[in-house]
Amino acid sequence: MIHDYYRIPADKLGEDAKIPLMVLGDSGEVFYEMALEMVNTIEEHNAKGEKTVFICPVGPTGHYPIFVRLVNGRKLSLKDCWFINMDEYLADDDSWIDHDDPLSFRGFMDREVYGKIAPELLMPESQRVFPDPKDPERVPALIDELGGVDIAFGGIGITGHLAFNEPQEELTPEEFAALKTRTLDIRPETRAVNAMNDSGGVLEDMPRRCVTIGMHEILHARKVRLGVFRVLHRAVVRRAAYGDITASFPVTILQNHPDALIYVNAIAAEQPL
């Protein structure tokens, strides 16, 4: 049986959705909206002398070149910003993979974001945070110390995961929503999709373990903004916005969030079936 939400055509997508959807054109529009929301929020907080706290992904990444350009062009200070990245791949001994590994999210942020922002605008290194497999309690504690997260940015994986919060069918939605930063196995579906997207299909060398912030940290952000832009997202975004809330497809739990939004490009808006 095919679920009815997979038959929603592009021109009807977003109607009666349980998570608001903004249907846009090409991927550049999705990434521009994400980058602009980052910059506008920082500008607003800077003007009021307030800090800005973001949860940041490495996937999607298309908004970062726009963000970097806007920051440098506007001479926007990031000195009072904290960027808390969602996750990182782990080696077999549950340590971070090497910073210079092409799959490393830490390496990506240093090369493509922090390394391209004018040094006089950049926040201190201590405010560029990754979840640590050796100290998983640090991120939730830091968020509490900072007074919460302003916006959690991200994407949605093939299994409905946010960050690397893979489905746990044995949990209730409430139990799953309470999970905090931790290490875990990456599901085969996720490894396969990431291999196709990030390593030219080199599945055998894709990491099998990760450290991820929890659904608790994401769901307690004051805003959540997600971008979807691939063919596989045609199904993912429909189940996210119209399916039942379940730990079997974690993004559906976001239906209970007071200020969540998913940016959808024209490719992802197309009807999957």
N, C-alpha and C positions, 0 to 999 in steps of 0.2 A: 504494500500500500504506500502510495506517495502522499506525504503530508501536503495539505492544501497550501501552506505558506511557500512551498517551492514552486508553486504555479502563479505567484504574484508577479504580474508584468512590471517592467521598469517604470511605466508611467503611473503605476499605483503604489509603488514602493514608498513606504513611509506613512501611508494612510493607516490610522488606528494602530500604529506601532507602539509596543510597550517600552521601547527605548527610542527616543527621537532620532531620526535620520535626516541628514542634510545631503541630498543627492546633487552632485556637481557634475562637471564635465570630465576633463582629462585628469590624470594623476597630479599634474602640476597644481591644479586648483585645490585638491585635497591637501597637498603639502604646504601650499601657501597659507591656507586657513590655519593649519596647525602652527606654522612658524609665526604668523601674525598674532595668534592668540598668546604665544609665548612672549613675544616682544611687547605687546600691548599691556599684558599683565605686569611685566617687569617695570615698564615705564610708569604705570599707575602706582605701583608700590614704592618705587624710588621717589616719586613726587611727594608721597606721604611719609617718607622716611621709614618704610616698612620693608622687611625682608620678603623674599620670594622663595618658595620651596616647590620644586617640581619633581615628580617621578618621571624618568625619561627612559625611552626604549632604545634598543639598537635593532630595529625591525618594528615599524618602518624607520627608514633613515632619510627619506627623500626631503624631509623638511629642514634638515640641518644645513645644507648649503644656503638655503634661503635665510634661515635664522642667522647664520654667520654673516651674510652680506648685510642684513638689516642692522645687526648689532654694530658692525664696523662702520657702516654708512651713517648711522644715527649717533655714533659715539656713545652707545648705551652702556653704562657701567653695570657689570655683573657682580660687583664687589659684595653685595648683600643677597646674592643668590646661592641656593643650595640645589645642586642637581643630584638626585638620588637615582642611580640607574637600576633598572628592574632586575637584571640577572646577569649571569656569566656562565660559560661552559667550564666544566671541571675535568681534570685528568683522572686517570683510574684511581689515584690515591686521594681523591676528593680535594685536591688543591686547585686553585685557578689554573687554567691552561696558560701557557707562556704568553706574556704581553705581546710578543712579536708574532705569534701565531696568526695567520690571516683570518681565522675565525674568532679571535678574541674581541669581545665587546669593549674591553678596557683599551685595547690597542686602537680600535676604531675611534673611540671618543677622543683619545689623545691626538691621533693623526688628523681626523676630519673635522673636529669641533674645536677643542681647546687649542690645538696647534695652529688654527687658522684665525683665531680671534686676536685682535691687537692686545699685547701683553698688559698695557695699562688699563684695559677694560675687564680683564679676566678675574674671576674669583680665585681666592687662595685654593691651593690643592686640597686642603682639608675639607673644602666645601664641594668637592667632586667625589661622590661616594658610590661605592659598589658594595653589594651584599657580600659578606665575608663568610666562607664556609666554616672557618675556625671560630667565628664570633657572630652567629646568626642573630643574636639578641640586639646587636648594635643598631641595626636600621630601625626597628620599632621603637627602641629607646630614644634614638636621635630625633625621630619624627615627633615623639611626645615632647622632647625638650624644645623643639622648634615651634611647637604650637600647632602642628598638623601640616598637611600637604595642601597647597593651593590647587594644583591641577595634576592629575595623573594622566600622562599621555601614553599611547600605545597602539598596538594593533590587535588582531584576533587570529589565533592559529587554527589549523584545520580541525583540531579536536575541541575548539571553543575555548582554548586556554588563553588567559591574560598573563603576561610575563611567561614563566614556565609552570604555571599552576595547572598541571595536567588533570584530567578528570579522575575523580575517585568515586566510582559508582556506589560504593558501600556507605558513603557519608550522606547525611541530609544536607540540603542547601545551607542551613544554619551552621552546621558543623564545618562545612567547607569554607563558608564565609569567615569563620573565625581563625583559619590557618594563617600563621605568620611566616616570616622569613625562615627558609629551611633548604636543605639539599634533597634531591630526589632523582629518580630515574626519568629519562626522557622517553616518551612512548615511541614505538616504531613508526607510527604515522608522522609524528612531528619530525623525527630524524630524517625520514624520507623526503618530506617537503623541504626541509631546510637544506638537505643535500642538493636537491634540484635547484634551489634558489641561490645558494651561497657557495657551493663548491663544485659546480658543474657535474653533479651527480655522484660525487665520490662518497658513497654511502658508508663504505667499510671504515673510513677514517673519521666519520662524524662522531663527536663526543657522545657518550651514553649517559653522562651525569651532568647535573647543573646545580647552581645555587640560585634561588629566586626569592624576591620579596613575596609576601603572602597576599591572598585575597583581602585579608584584614586591612593591610596597608593601602591597597588600591581602593577598596570600598569606602574607607574613611577619608579619602581625599575630598575636598570641598567640591571639586569638579572632576569629571573624567571625560577625556576626549580621545577617541579612537579613530584611526584611519584605515579604510579597506580599499583595495585597488586591484586585486588579482582575480582571475577567473574562478578560483576556488572560493573566493569570498561571496560569490553569488548565492551559494547555499548557506555559507556561514552567517552572513548578515541577516538572512531571512530567519534562520532558526534563532539567532540572537534576539531579534526584535519581535518575533511572533511565537516562538516556541514556549514550552512550559519551563518554569524555573527548576533547574536540576543540577546537581554536582556532576552529572554525566556530560554536561556541556556548560562549563563554568561561566562563560560570559552572560548566560541568561540570568544569573544572580544579579547582574547590573540593572535588571528591570526594577529593582527596589531602590536604586540610587536616586536622590532628589535632583541631581544636575549632571546627567550623562548625555553625551551626544556622539553619534557615529557619523563621520564624514565618508561618503560613498562616491567613488568615481563612476563614470559611465560603464566601464567594463564590469565592475562588481554589481551594478544595478541591473544588468541584464538578467532575464529570467533563466534559471539554470535548466529547467526541464520543460 
